[in-house]
């Protein structure tokens, strides 16, 4: 029987403190709250549901083992675990085993990548921020899509958009600040 605790967002801080104190029920609650969103982010990067499931499990284990590193002074818990998920997915795509597993893919995989590569709406739906990202300027949408949803490094985004890396960094900070303002952080 899976336990899911109902709470208000006012209690999220308390729930996170319990999580940091290794309370299993707090872990289960946070997992139930965030696992679908994290799976969407990971799957957008690795493009393989089985691998995404595996990475997502690793994300929550890593969060559990490193819970003491989270600080509400540095941002929201969701953002913290989202960064763990994004980094884990990117690390997975850069791993030798992942690259080897993708060497013999059929053409349908590549057609899917091409067909969905510009579909920011579908990708941002997976973590529920479509309406916020869609309000940003086109330059912000492009940078956020590449850096956060496709797993590009700043250097790779600079090359893809054919703009200097310093501009990527500056725009990224500005775009994230715009999103934070919209989200009321």
C-alpha positions in Angstrom: 0.0 0.0 0.0 1.5 3.3 -1.1 1.1 6.2 1.4 0.6 9.6 0.0 0.3 12.5 2.4 -1.9 15.5 1.6 -0.5 18.8 2.6 -0.5 22.4 1.6 2.4 24.2 0.0 2.8 26.0 3.4 4.0 22.6 4.7 6.5 22.0 1.9 9.4 23.4 3.9 8.5 21.1 6.8 8.3 18.1 4.4 11.7 18.9 3.0 13.2 19.1 6.5 11.7 15.7 7.2 13.2 14.4 4.0 16.6 15.8 5.0 16.2 14.0 8.3 15.7 10.7 6.3 12.0 10.4 6.9 10.8 7.7 4.5 7.3 9.0 4.3 8.6 12.4 3.4 10.6 10.8 0.6 7.6 8.9 -0.7 5.5 12.1 -0.7 8.1 14.1 -2.5 8.6 11.3 -5.0 4.9 11.2 -5.7 4.8 14.9 -6.1 7.8 15.3 -8.4 8.5 11.9 -10.2 6.3 12.6 -13.2 7.9 16.0 -13.8 11.4 14.7 -13.4 10.6 11.7 -15.7 9.4 14.2 -18.3 12.6 16.2 -18.1 14.9 13.2 -18.2 12.9 11.6 -21.1 13.2 14.8 -23.1 17.0 14.5 -22.9 17.6 10.8 -23.2 14.6 10.0 -25.5 14.2 6.5 -24.2 11.5 5.7 -21.6 13.3 2.7 -20.1 16.5 4.7 -19.6 14.6 7.7 -18.4 12.9 5.5 -15.7 16.3 4.2 -14.6 17.8 7.7 -14.5 14.8 9.1 -12.6 15.2 6.4 -9.9 18.9 7.4 -9.6 17.9 11.0 -9.3 15.8 10.4 -6.2 18.4 8.1 -4.7 21.0 10.8 -5.2 18.7 13.5 -3.8 18.1 11.2 -0.7 21.8 10.7 -0.2 22.6 14.4 -0.7 19.5 15.9 1.0 21.7 17.9 3.4 23.1 19.9 0.5 19.7 21.5 -0.3 19.1 24.9 1.1 15.9 26.9 0.8 18.0 30.1 0.8 19.4 29.1 -2.6 16.1 28.2 -4.3 13.0 26.0 -4.3 13.3 22.3 -3.7 11.7 21.6 -7.1 14.5 23.6 -8.8 17.1 21.7 -6.8 15.8 18.3 -7.8 15.2 19.4 -11.3 18.8 20.3 -11.6 19.8 16.9 -10.3 17.5 15.3 -12.9 18.8 17.4 -15.8 22.4 16.8 -14.9 21.9 13.0 -14.4 20.2 12.8 -17.8 23.0 14.8 -19.5 25.6 12.6 -17.8 23.7 9.5 -19.1 23.7 10.7 -22.7 27.5 11.4 -22.5 28.2 7.9 -21.1 29.9 5.3 -23.3 27.2 2.7 -22.7 24.5 5.2 -23.8 26.4 6.2 -26.9 27.0 2.5 -27.8 23.3 1.6 -27.3 22.3 4.4 -29.7 24.8 3.4 -32.5 22.5 0.8 -34.1 19.2 2.6 -33.8 16.8 2.5 -36.7 15.9 5.6 -38.8 12.5 6.0 -36.9 14.5 7.3 -33.9 16.2 10.0 -35.9 12.9 11.0 -37.6 11.4 11.4 -34.2 14.2 13.6 -33.0 14.0 15.8 -36.1 10.2 16.0 -36.0 10.2 17.1 -32.3 13.4 19.1 -32.1 11.6 22.4 -32.4 8.6 21.5 -30.4 9.2 23.5 -27.2 5.5 23.4 -26.3 5.4 19.6 -26.0 8.6 19.5 -24.1 7.8 22.2 -21.5 4.4 20.6 -21.0 6.2 17.7 -19.3 7.1 19.9 -16.4 4.1 22.3 -16.5 5.8 25.6 -17.4 4.6 25.9 -21.0 2.5 28.9 -20.2 5.4 30.8 -18.6 8.0 29.9 -21.2 5.7 30.8 -24.0 5.4 34.4 -22.6 9.2 34.8 -23.0 10.9 36.5 -25.9 11.9 34.2 -28.8 15.6 34.5 -27.8 14.8 33.3 -24.3 12.7 30.4 -25.6 15.6 29.3 -27.8 18.2 29.4 -25.0 16.0 27.7 -22.4 15.0 25.0 -24.9 18.7 24.2 -25.7 20.1 24.5 -22.2 17.4 23.0 -20.1 15.3 20.8 -22.3 17.8 19.4 -24.8 20.8 19.3 -22.4 23.1 21.5 -24.5 26.2 23.0 -22.8 26.5 26.7 -23.0 29.3 26.2 -25.6 27.1 23.9 -27.7 24.2 26.4 -27.5 26.6 29.2 -28.6 27.5 27.2 -31.6 24.0 26.1 -32.5 22.6 29.7 -32.2 25.8 31.2 -33.7 26.1 33.8 -31.0 29.1 34.4 -28.5 29.2 32.2 -25.4 29.2 35.4 -23.2 25.8 36.4 -24.8 24.5 32.9 -24.1 25.4 33.3 -20.4 24.0 36.8 -20.1 20.7 35.9 -21.8 20.4 32.7 -19.8 20.7 34.6 -16.5 18.2 37.2 -17.8 15.7 34.7 -19.1 15.8 32.6 -15.9 15.3 35.8 -13.9 12.2 36.5 -16.0 10.9 33.1 -15.4 11.5 33.4 -11.6 9.6 36.7 -11.6 6.7 35.1 -13.4 6.7 32.2 -11.0 6.9 34.5 -8.0 10.1 33.0 -6.5 
